Amino acid sequence: MNLREETPINRRFTAIITAESGGFVSLCPELDVASQGDTIEEARDNLREAVELFFECASPDEVRDRLAGEVFMV
């Protein structure tokens, strides 16, 4: 089984970035992956890296479980 063939690696994900404690926290709600940085750009870049690492390290079952849920933003 090839994980890259089964997961939407080229898919776009949401990045929510909020100011906290003198820096910024970034969250990808579709995957429940978070990161942080001193600037918005750094928080975004660190989140991108965290998402890439998630896809590299997570089991196929974990990826499917996280992508199976729906995320509602109201």
N, C-alpha and C positions, 0 to 999 in steps of 0.2 A: 504494500500500500504506500503510495506516494502522497505525503501530506500536502504538498504544493498543488497537486492535481485536485484535491478534495476540498481545499479551503480557499476562500475568496481573498487571496493575498493582495491582488490588485484592486480590491474594493476600497472605497473611501469610507472613513470612519469619522465620527464626531469627536472634536476636541473641545472640552469645556475648560477654560482657564480662568481662575479666580485669584485675586490678590489676597495673600495671607502672610502674616508675620514677616513683613519686610521682603517678601518674595512672591512667587506665583506657584500655584498648584494646578496641575493639568490632569484631566480625567478623560478617558475614553469610555463612555458609559456602555457601549455595545459589548465590550470585552471585560469591563470592570478592571481596567488597568490604569494606574495613576503614576505620576512622576511630579517633579518640581524643578524650579530654576529661579535664578535671580532676576531674570527678565522674562517678558512674555515669549520672546523668540527662543530663549534657552529652555523654558518650560515646554514649549511646543516641540522643539528638537529632541528633548529628553523623552517626551511622551512617544514620539515617533520611534525612537530607539527601543523604548520599553515594549511597544507593540510588536516591533520586529523580533525582539528577543522572546516575547511570548510565543509567537508563531514558530520560532526555532526550537523552543524548549518544551512546550506543552504537548501532551499526548493528543492524538487525534480525537479521543473521547472528550478531553477537556475543551478543545477548540469547538467541537460540535455542541457541547453543552452550553458554552458561553454564547455562541452565535444563535442558538435555538430560541432564546428568550427575546421578548419584545421590550423595547425601551420607550417609555412615554414621557414626553417633556411637555409640561403644561405651564 
